[in-house]
Amino acid sequence: MRLPQSHDEQAFPDGGARGLTRRESLALIALGLGGTATTAAAAPQGQLTVAVHVSLTPTWFDPAESTGIVTPYLILYALHDGMVKSMPDGIRSPSLAESYSMSKDGLTFEFVIRNGALFHNGDPVTSEDVKFSFLRYQGSDHSLLKQRVDAIETPDARHIRFKLKQPWPDFLTFYAGATGAGWIVPSKYVTKVGDAGFKKAPIGAGPYKFVSYEPGLELVLEAFEPYWRGAPKVKRIVMKVIPDESTRLIALKRGEVDIAYSIRGESAKALMETPGLGLKAAVVQGTFCVYFADQWDPKSPWHDQRVRHALSLAIDRNTINDALTLGKSRVTGSSIFPDMYEFYWQPPAPVFDPVKAKQLLATAGFPNGFDAGLYYCDSSYSNIGEAVVNNLQEVGIRVKLRPLERAAFIKGFTDKTYKNLIQAGPGAFGNSATRLESFVVKGGPFAYGSYPDIDELFPVQAAEMDPVKREAILHQMQRMVHERTMFAPIWQLGFLNGIGPRVGESSFGRIPGFPYTAPYDEITLKGS
């Protein structure tokens, strides 16, 4: 899709009408003048090896195919950079854009690209790359973004304007966090090698550059020293795919890896008892819940809200929390909305009451329970699914667990191929409105159906510029989601990770709500 070009090509008044050539940019970097760093940093040293809990897919190397989940950002924060992104100093921190602003009428967003920002091949990041990346974006919510943008203006190499068709207070939230549209790729390189070629050898503007990738085994990255924030501290990062939790722990104990993602339950207890190893826990923006994919089908038992409520009453969240995440997860009663989100509405605490669950099932016509089909889940969280399935069996809801590798699970979810029950775990950046758009509102990538009265409120809140009035509408929508038991909440995930003795700064927890190690350029090894 190509957006109409405005005739207003007047340069911005700050003297930045001419962009730097590649040679000029590299010269500035060599002199120490091209970024924001003001002091010379030591050269990157050493290697850090990370045991990753899911298989890495080349789709995650390309921001244009962002699926609306948080996992790809594990790679995006290393290889790529965004105009604006969540960082330790804020959820909309200027990155490749040194500054941005919104017009008083809410119709224009202006960005100034950081002087000296480079891609890994030495090309400067320009406004054409920003425009190209937006137009090329085909990931989650791409239709919503492009429908609302009227024109993109590039008056010079460092300045870009997005003009909206109508005021939209969430433009920056979608552009800078909930989607990959604001993560920038080099237009000339992508045009030359094509989409498939880009996935084989991605070039970004992040702190680490691509070295090699072996499917199912590992991804190797090397420090990009001219990175605008300064050279990373660690020379090489190797991400090893180790899906089995106990195997990740063994590798950490043996010193084969330095960081192990997602260590839970008995493995987490064993880790805490091992000298030299540390456990890093963070409550993240990943909210786990059970989604009733067939609730709009009159022939399905899940069409009856009493049955949906019975399932929720059957889940012993606190016991599962203690067993799997050592009590670190947060049981809030919210299904898809993390409590750190803007416009969050706090629902009542969830209740565990298997006796009432059986009573509701009997009232709904299932005194002996019923066979409920498959329970789909991401295989890396199948232990949560196993615990929930056991709870459901105890009240007569008989389901069979169907774990799938993460990329396949997400594809099936967004392709709307599942029936019965789906264990959802949304963890993407955004706010309460972006979660509603993805999981609740008609046409959302993860929405199998919708309710007309909720759908009608979504465009109303999206156009409301008064934050108090907008919050009231979003609270009303979240209340409706809760009262209809569209989802059965499990918890807000407490993500547990193992840290080896060689690690100095792991970068866990530096970005609020983010489960992985970032910013990557701040990771250190002890003694280096």
DRENDO-417436 format. One record per residue (C-alpha): z, y, x; residue number from 0. Coordinates in nm, 2 decimals. Layout:
// residues N
[[Z,Y,X],NUM]
...
//
This chain:
// residues 528
[[0.00,0.00,0.00],0]
[[-0.09,0.35,0.13],1]
[[0.10,0.65,0.00],2]
[[-0.08,0.98,-0.06],3]
[[-0.08,1.23,0.23],4]
[[0.05,1.58,0.16],5]
[[-0.16,1.87,0.28],6]
[[0.15,2.04,0.40],7]
[[0.14,1.96,0.77],8]
[[0.34,2.26,0.90],9]
[[0.54,2.18,1.21],10]
[[0.92,2.19,1.20],11]
[[1.07,2.51,1.34],12]
[[1.27,2.36,1.63],13]
[[0.99,2.36,1.89],14]
[[0.93,1.98,1.87],15]
[[0.57,1.99,1.77],16]
[[0.44,1.79,2.06],17]
[[0.56,1.43,2.12],18]
[[0.61,1.29,2.46],19]
[[0.36,1.07,2.62],20]
[[0.46,0.73,2.75],21]
[[0.44,0.85,3.11],22]
[[0.65,1.15,3.03],23]
[[0.91,0.94,2.85],24]
[[0.95,0.70,3.13],25]
[[0.98,0.98,3.38],26]
[[1.26,1.14,3.18],27]
[[1.44,0.81,3.16],28]
[[1.40,0.76,3.54],29]
[[1.56,1.10,3.59],30]
[[1.84,1.02,3.35],31]
[[1.72,1.29,3.10],32]
[[1.56,1.08,2.82],33]
[[1.86,0.96,2.61],34]
[[2.19,1.08,2.50],35]
[[2.38,0.92,2.79],36]
[[2.49,1.18,3.04],37]
[[2.62,0.96,3.32],38]
[[2.46,0.69,3.52],39]
[[2.57,0.34,3.41],40]
[[2.60,0.03,3.62],41]
[[2.31,-0.22,3.60],42]
[[2.36,-0.50,3.34],43]
[[2.51,-0.81,3.49],44]
[[2.58,-1.17,3.39],45]
[[2.49,-1.39,3.09],46]
[[2.67,-1.43,2.76],47]
[[2.60,-1.74,2.55],48]
[[2.66,-1.74,2.18],49]
[[2.68,-2.05,1.96],50]
[[2.51,-1.95,1.63],51]
[[2.60,-2.14,1.32],52]
[[2.26,-2.13,1.15],53]
[[1.90,-2.20,1.26],54]
[[1.72,-1.89,1.38],55]
[[1.38,-1.82,1.22],56]
[[1.10,-1.60,1.35],57]
[[1.10,-1.43,1.01],58]
[[1.42,-1.26,1.13],59]
[[1.24,-1.11,1.43],60]
[[1.04,-0.88,1.20],61]
[[1.22,-0.61,1.00],62]
[[0.93,-0.60,0.76],63]
[[1.03,-0.93,0.61],64]
[[1.40,-0.86,0.56],65]
[[1.53,-1.08,0.27],66]
[[1.82,-0.87,0.16],67]
[[2.09,-1.08,0.33],68]
[[2.30,-0.99,0.63],69]
[[2.20,-1.28,0.87],70]
[[1.88,-1.13,1.00],71]
[[2.08,-0.83,1.13],72]
[[2.23,-1.07,1.38],73]
[[1.90,-1.04,1.56],74]
[[1.78,-0.70,1.43],75]
[[2.08,-0.52,1.60],76]
[[1.97,-0.67,1.93],77]
[[1.59,-0.65,1.93],78]
[[1.53,-0.35,1.71],79]
[[1.67,-0.01,1.61],80]
[[1.67,0.18,1.28],81]
[[1.62,0.55,1.20],82]
[[1.97,0.54,1.05],83]
[[2.20,0.24,1.04],84]
[[2.56,0.13,1.01],85]
[[2.75,0.19,1.33],86]
[[3.12,0.22,1.44],87]
[[3.11,0.59,1.36],88]
[[2.97,0.56,1.00],89]
[[2.76,0.36,0.76],90]
[[2.47,0.61,0.79],91]
[[2.48,0.69,1.16],92]
[[2.18,0.86,1.32],93]
[[2.01,0.62,1.56],94]
[[1.64,0.65,1.64],95]
[[1.67,0.97,1.42],96]
[[1.88,1.22,1.61],97]
[[1.93,1.40,1.28],98]
[[1.83,1.38,0.91],99]
[[1.88,1.60,0.60],100]
[[1.81,1.61,0.23],101]
[[1.67,1.91,0.04],102]
[[1.88,2.08,-0.22],103]
[[1.67,1.94,-0.50],104]
[[1.71,1.58,-0.37],105]
[[1.33,1.53,-0.34],106]
[[1.28,1.55,0.03],107]
[[1.44,1.36,0.32],108]
[[1.36,1.49,0.67],109]
[[1.42,1.30,1.00],110]
[[1.39,1.42,1.36],111]
[[1.32,1.13,1.60],112]
[[1.54,1.11,1.91],113]
[[1.38,1.25,2.22],114]
[[1.33,0.97,2.48],115]
[[1.36,0.68,2.23],116]
[[1.13,0.40,2.36],117]
[[1.00,0.07,2.26],118]
[[1.04,-0.22,2.50],119]
[[0.68,-0.18,2.62],120]
[[0.75,0.18,2.72],121]
[[0.58,0.35,2.43],122]
[[0.77,0.64,2.27],123]
[[0.89,0.60,1.92],124]
[[0.68,0.84,1.70],125]
[[0.66,0.95,1.34],126]
[[0.35,0.74,1.30],127]
[[0.56,0.43,1.39],128]
[[0.81,0.53,1.13],129]
[[0.54,0.57,0.86],130]
[[0.37,0.25,0.97],131]
[[0.70,0.05,0.95],132]
[[0.77,0.19,0.60],133]
[[0.42,0.12,0.46],134]
[[0.42,-0.23,0.62],135]
[[0.76,-0.33,0.48],136]
[[0.73,-0.62,0.24],137]
[[1.09,-0.74,0.23],138]
[[1.36,-0.72,-0.03],139]
[[1.34,-0.41,-0.27],140]
[[1.00,-0.30,-0.12],141]
[[0.86,-0.23,-0.46],142]
[[1.15,-0.01,-0.56],143]
[[1.13,0.19,-0.24],144]
[[0.75,0.24,-0.25],145]
[[0.75,0.32,-0.63],146]
[[0.99,0.61,-0.57],147]
[[0.83,0.76,-0.26],148]
[[0.55,1.00,-0.35],149]
[[0.43,1.10,0.00],150]
[[0.51,1.06,0.37],151]
[[0.43,1.36,0.60],152]
[[0.41,1.34,0.98],153]
[[0.37,1.70,1.09],154]
[[0.41,1.60,1.46],155]
[[0.52,1.31,1.67],156]
[[0.89,1.36,1.63],157]
[[0.92,1.47,1.27],158]
[[0.87,1.29,0.94],159]
[[0.94,1.37,0.58],160]
[[0.98,1.14,0.28],161]
[[0.90,1.31,-0.05],162]
[[1.03,1.14,-0.36],163]
[[0.88,1.14,-0.71],164]
[[1.23,1.23,-0.85],165]
[[1.58,1.27,-0.71],166]
[[1.73,0.95,-0.59],167]
[[2.07,0.96,-0.44],168]
[[2.04,0.60,-0.30],169]
[[1.72,0.65,-0.10],170]
[[1.91,0.66,0.23],171]
[[2.13,0.37,0.12],172]
[[1.82,0.15,0.06],173]
[[1.62,0.29,0.35],174]
[[1.90,0.27,0.61],175]
[[2.10,-0.03,0.51],176]
[[2.01,-0.25,0.21],177]
[[1.65,-0.31,0.34],178]
[[1.47,-0.33,0.67],179]
[[1.23,-0.05,0.58],180]
[[1.40,0.20,0.82],181]
[[1.39,-0.04,1.12],182]
[[1.10,0.07,1.34],183]
[[0.83,-0.14,1.50],184]
[[0.55,-0.02,1.74],185]
[[0.24,0.04,1.52],186]
[[-0.01,0.01,1.80],187]
[[0.13,-0.32,1.92],188]
[[0.16,-0.48,1.58],189]
[[-0.19,-0.37,1.49],190]
[[-0.32,-0.53,1.81],191]
[[-0.14,-0.87,1.78],192]
[[-0.10,-0.90,1.41],193]
[[0.20,-1.01,1.21],194]
[[0.19,-1.37,1.34],195]
[[0.16,-1.25,1.70],196]
[[0.45,-1.01,1.65],197]
[[0.68,-1.29,1.55],198]
[[0.58,-1.49,1.85],199]
[[0.65,-1.20,2.09],200]
[[0.84,-0.92,1.91],201]
[[0.87,-0.57,2.07],202]
[[1.14,-0.34,1.93],203]
[[1.34,-0.04,2.03],204]
[[1.68,-0.20,2.05],205]
[[1.92,-0.27,2.34],206]
[[1.77,-0.61,2.41],207]
[[1.42,-0.73,2.46],208]
[[1.27,-1.07,2.37],209]
[[1.23,-1.33,2.65],210]
[[1.18,-1.66,2.48],211]
[[1.24,-1.87,2.17],212]
[[1.26,-2.24,2.12],213]
[[1.27,-2.33,1.75],214]
[[1.60,-2.50,1.65],215]
[[1.74,-2.45,2.00],216]
[[1.78,-2.10,2.14],217]
[[1.67,-1.74,2.16],218]
[[1.69,-1.56,2.49],219]
[[1.72,-1.18,2.52],220]
[[1.74,-0.95,2.82],221]
[[1.89,-0.60,2.85],222]
[[1.65,-0.31,2.79],223]
[[1.79,-0.06,3.04],224]
[[1.61,0.25,2.91],225]
[[1.78,0.21,2.57],226]
[[1.87,0.56,2.44],227]
[[2.24,0.48,2.40],228]
[[2.25,0.36,2.77],229]
[[2.19,0.04,2.94],230]
[[2.37,-0.27,2.79],231]
[[2.65,-0.41,3.00],232]
[[2.54,-0.77,2.99],233]
[[2.21,-0.86,3.15],234]
[[2.11,-1.16,2.94],235]
[[2.22,-1.29,2.60],236]
[[2.14,-1.65,2.49],237]
[[2.18,-1.75,2.13],238]
[[2.22,-2.13,2.11],239]
[[2.17,-2.29,1.77],240]
[[2.47,-2.53,1.70],241]
[[2.49,-2.59,1.33],242]
[[2.79,-2.83,1.35],243]
[[3.13,-2.65,1.36],244]
[[3.31,-2.91,1.57],245]
[[3.03,-2.91,1.82],246]
[[3.05,-2.53,1.85],247]
[[3.42,-2.56,1.92],248]
[[3.37,-2.82,2.18],249]
[[3.11,-2.61,2.36],250]
[[3.35,-2.32,2.35],251]
[[3.63,-2.52,2.50],252]
[[3.40,-2.65,2.78],253]
[[3.29,-2.31,2.87],254]
[[2.93,-2.39,2.77],255]
[[2.93,-2.09,2.53],256]
[[3.13,-1.77,2.53],257]
[[3.13,-1.69,2.16],258]
[[3.12,-1.93,1.87],259]
[[3.04,-1.80,1.53],260]
[[3.21,-1.94,1.21],261]
[[3.50,-2.15,1.32],262]
[[3.71,-2.25,1.02],263]
[[3.98,-2.48,0.89],264]
[[4.12,-2.74,1.13],265]
[[3.88,-2.62,1.40],266]
[[4.02,-2.27,1.37],267]
[[4.37,-2.40,1.40],268]
[[4.28,-2.61,1.71],269]
[[4.11,-2.31,1.86],270]
[[4.43,-2.10,1.82],271]
[[4.62,-2.37,2.00],272]
[[4.39,-2.38,2.30],273]
[[4.49,-2.17,2.60],274]
[[4.23,-1.91,2.70],275]
[[4.05,-1.90,2.37],276]
[[4.09,-1.64,2.10],277]
[[4.02,-1.62,1.73],278]
[[3.86,-1.31,1.59],279]
[[3.88,-1.26,1.21],280]
[[3.73,-1.00,1.00],281]
[[3.70,-0.95,0.62],282]
[[3.33,-0.87,0.58],283]
[[3.10,-0.75,0.30],284]
[[3.00,-1.11,0.22],285]
[[3.12,-1.20,-0.13],286]
[[3.11,-1.56,-0.23],287]
[[3.07,-1.66,-0.60],288]
[[2.91,-1.92,-0.83],289]
[[2.59,-1.79,-1.00],290]
[[2.50,-1.94,-1.34],291]
[[2.12,-1.96,-1.30],292]
[[2.07,-2.09,-1.66],293]
[[2.30,-1.86,-1.85],294]
[[2.00,-1.71,-2.04],295]
[[1.87,-2.05,-2.15],296]
[[2.01,-2.13,-2.50],297]
[[1.98,-2.50,-2.43],298]
[[2.20,-2.49,-2.12],299]
[[2.58,-2.54,-2.14],300]
[[2.60,-2.23,-1.91],301]
[[2.46,-2.02,-2.19],302]
[[2.81,-2.04,-2.35],303]
[[3.04,-1.79,-2.18],304]
[[3.34,-2.01,-2.25],305]
[[3.19,-2.28,-2.02],306]
[[3.13,-2.02,-1.75],307]
[[3.48,-1.89,-1.79],308]
[[3.61,-2.25,-1.77],309]
[[3.44,-2.30,-1.44],310]
[[3.60,-1.98,-1.30],311]
[[3.95,-2.10,-1.42],312]
[[3.89,-2.43,-1.24],313]
[[3.86,-2.28,-0.89],314]
[[4.18,-2.29,-0.68],315]
[[4.08,-2.00,-0.46],316]
[[4.41,-1.95,-0.27],317]
[[4.44,-2.31,-0.17],318]
[[4.08,-2.32,-0.05],319]
[[4.13,-1.99,0.14],320]
[[4.44,-2.12,0.32],321]
[[4.26,-2.45,0.41],322]
[[3.92,-2.30,0.53],323]
[[3.98,-1.95,0.65],324]
[[4.35,-1.96,0.72],325]
[[4.42,-1.72,0.44],326]
[[4.20,-1.45,0.60],327]
[[3.95,-1.43,0.31],328]
[[4.03,-1.17,0.04],329]
[[4.06,-1.29,-0.32],330]
[[3.97,-0.98,-0.52],331]
[[3.83,-1.11,-0.85],332]
[[3.50,-0.94,-0.77],333]
[[3.20,-1.16,-0.77],334]
[[2.92,-0.98,-0.57],335]
[[3.08,-0.64,-0.49],336]
[[3.29,-0.61,-0.17],337]
[[3.59,-0.38,-0.20],338]
[[3.46,-0.16,0.09],339]
[[3.15,-0.06,-0.10],340]
[[3.10,0.29,-0.24],341]
[[3.14,0.29,-0.62],342]
[[3.34,-0.03,-0.62],343]
[[3.53,-0.12,-0.94],344]
[[3.84,-0.34,-0.90],345]
[[3.84,-0.62,-1.16],346]
[[4.15,-0.81,-1.27],347]
[[4.27,-1.08,-1.02],348]
[[4.11,-1.42,-1.08],349]
[[4.32,-1.69,-1.24],350]
[[4.35,-2.06,-1.15],351]
[[4.43,-2.25,-1.47],352]
[[4.28,-2.60,-1.50],353]
[[4.46,-2.67,-1.83],354]
[[4.30,-2.37,-2.00],355]
[[3.97,-2.46,-1.84],356]
[[3.98,-2.80,-2.01],357]
[[4.07,-2.64,-2.34],358]
[[3.78,-2.40,-2.32],359]
[[3.54,-2.69,-2.25],360]
[[3.67,-2.88,-2.55],361]
[[3.63,-2.57,-2.77],362]
[[3.27,-2.53,-2.65],363]
[[3.20,-2.89,-2.74],364]
[[3.27,-3.07,-2.42],365]
[[3.61,-3.25,-2.46],366]
[[3.52,-3.50,-2.20],367]
[[3.34,-3.26,-1.97],368]
[[2.97,-3.29,-1.89],369]
[[2.72,-3.37,-1.62],370]
[[2.63,-3.03,-1.48],371]
[[2.35,-3.11,-1.24],372]
[[2.32,-2.97,-0.89],373]
[[2.53,-2.71,-0.71],374]
[[2.31,-2.54,-0.45],375]
[[2.46,-2.38,-0.14],376]
[[2.38,-2.27,0.22],377]
[[2.47,-2.57,0.43],378]
[[2.67,-2.36,0.68],379]
[[2.91,-2.30,0.39],380]
[[2.89,-2.64,0.24],381]
[[3.27,-2.69,0.30],382]
[[3.34,-2.41,0.05],383]
[[3.10,-2.58,-0.19],384]
[[3.27,-2.92,-0.14],385]
[[3.61,-2.77,-0.22],386]
[[3.48,-2.59,-0.54],387]
[[3.29,-2.91,-0.65],388]
[[3.62,-3.10,-0.62],389]
[[3.79,-2.85,-0.84],390]
[[3.52,-2.87,-1.10],391]
[[3.54,-3.25,-1.11],392]
[[3.91,-3.23,-1.19],393]
[[3.84,-3.04,-1.51],394]
[[3.54,-3.25,-1.61],395]
[[3.25,-3.04,-1.48],396]
[[3.06,-3.31,-1.28],397]
[[2.82,-3.16,-1.03],398]
[[2.64,-3.28,-0.71],399]
[[2.64,-3.07,-0.40],400]
[[2.30,-2.98,-0.27],401]
[[2.33,-2.80,0.07],402]
[[2.02,-2.65,0.23],403]
[[1.96,-2.49,0.57],404]
[[2.00,-2.11,0.53],405]
[[1.64,-2.00,0.55],406]
[[1.53,-2.27,0.30],407]
[[1.83,-2.19,0.07],408]
[[1.74,-1.82,0.06],409]
[[1.37,-1.89,0.00],410]
[[1.46,-2.12,-0.29],411]
[[1.70,-1.86,-0.43],412]
[[1.45,-1.58,-0.42],413]
[[1.16,-1.80,-0.54],414]
[[1.38,-1.88,-0.85],415]
[[1.34,-2.25,-0.81],416]
[[1.71,-2.35,-0.86],417]
[[1.88,-2.45,-1.19],418]
[[2.24,-2.49,-1.30],419]
[[2.47,-2.36,-1.02],420]
[[2.41,-2.16,-0.71],421]
[[2.68,-2.07,-0.45],422]
[[2.58,-1.71,-0.36],423]
[[2.71,-1.52,-0.06],424]
[[2.56,-1.18,-0.05],425]
[[2.65,-0.99,0.26],426]
[[2.39,-0.72,0.30],427]
[[2.46,-0.35,0.37],428]
[[2.45,-0.11,0.08],429]
[[2.67,-0.01,-0.21],430]
[[2.75,-0.13,-0.56],431]
[[2.42,0.00,-0.69],432]
[[2.22,-0.20,-0.44],433]
[[2.40,-0.52,-0.52],434]
[[2.33,-0.46,-0.89],435]
[[1.97,-0.41,-0.82],436]
[[1.94,-0.73,-0.61],437]
[[2.15,-0.97,-0.83],438]
[[2.19,-0.83,-1.18],439]
[[1.91,-0.60,-1.29],440]
[[1.58,-0.73,-1.42],441]
[[1.33,-0.80,-1.14],442]
[[1.60,-0.82,-0.87],443]
[[1.51,-1.06,-0.59],444]
[[1.81,-1.28,-0.67],445]
[[1.83,-1.22,-1.05],446]
[[1.72,-1.52,-1.26],447]
[[1.77,-1.31,-1.58],448]
[[1.93,-1.00,-1.70],449]
[[2.10,-0.82,-2.00],450]
[[1.90,-0.53,-2.16],451]
[[2.20,-0.30,-2.20],452]
[[2.29,-0.34,-1.82],453]
[[1.92,-0.29,-1.73],454]
[[1.91,0.04,-1.94],455]
[[2.20,0.18,-1.74],456]
[[2.05,0.12,-1.40],457]
[[1.78,0.40,-1.40],458]
[[2.04,0.63,-1.55],459]
[[2.28,0.59,-1.26],460]
[[2.00,0.60,-1.01],461]
[[1.90,0.95,-1.12],462]
[[2.25,1.09,-1.16],463]
[[2.32,1.33,-0.88],464]
[[2.68,1.40,-0.98],465]
[[2.89,1.14,-0.79],466]
[[3.17,1.14,-1.04],467]
[[2.94,1.07,-1.33],468]
[[2.74,0.82,-1.13],469]
[[3.06,0.63,-1.04],470]
[[3.16,0.61,-1.40],471]
[[2.83,0.45,-1.49],472]
[[2.84,0.20,-1.20],473]
[[3.20,0.11,-1.29],474]
[[3.08,0.04,-1.65],475]
[[2.80,-0.18,-1.52],476]
[[3.04,-0.38,-1.30],477]
[[3.28,-0.42,-1.59],478]
[[3.00,-0.56,-1.80],479]
[[2.91,-0.81,-1.53],480]
[[3.27,-0.92,-1.51],481]
[[3.33,-0.94,-1.88],482]
[[3.03,-1.16,-1.94],483]
[[3.12,-1.39,-1.65],484]
[[2.77,-1.36,-1.50],485]
[[2.93,-1.50,-1.18],486]
[[3.25,-1.69,-1.10],487]
[[3.41,-1.52,-0.80],488]
[[3.54,-1.71,-0.51],489]
[[3.64,-1.46,-0.25],490]
[[3.54,-1.19,0.00],491]
[[3.48,-1.38,0.32],492]
[[3.72,-1.38,0.61],493]
[[3.48,-1.46,0.89],494]
[[3.64,-1.64,1.18],495]
[[3.49,-1.66,1.53],496]
[[3.59,-1.81,1.86],497]
[[3.61,-1.60,2.18],498]
[[3.60,-1.76,2.53],499]
[[3.79,-1.64,2.84],500]
[[3.49,-1.47,3.00],501]
[[3.45,-1.22,2.72],502]
[[3.57,-0.86,2.76],503]
[[3.46,-0.66,2.46],504]
[[3.31,-0.90,2.19],505]
[[3.20,-0.62,1.96],506]
[[3.34,-0.81,1.66],507]
[[3.47,-0.57,1.39],508]
[[3.32,-0.26,1.55],509]
[[3.09,-0.21,1.25],510]
[[3.30,-0.22,0.93],511]
[[3.21,-0.52,0.71],512]
[[2.96,-0.66,0.96],513]
[[3.03,-1.02,1.05],514]
[[2.85,-1.04,1.39],515]
[[2.87,-0.89,1.74],516]
[[2.74,-0.54,1.73],517]
[[2.66,-0.29,1.88],518]
[[2.52,-0.53,2.14],519]
[[2.51,-0.27,2.41],520]
[[2.89,-0.25,2.40],521]
[[2.95,-0.62,2.47],522]
[[3.11,-0.68,2.81],523]
[[3.21,-0.97,3.03],524]
[[3.54,-0.95,3.22],525]
[[3.51,-0.84,3.57],526]
[[3.16,-0.69,3.53],527]
//
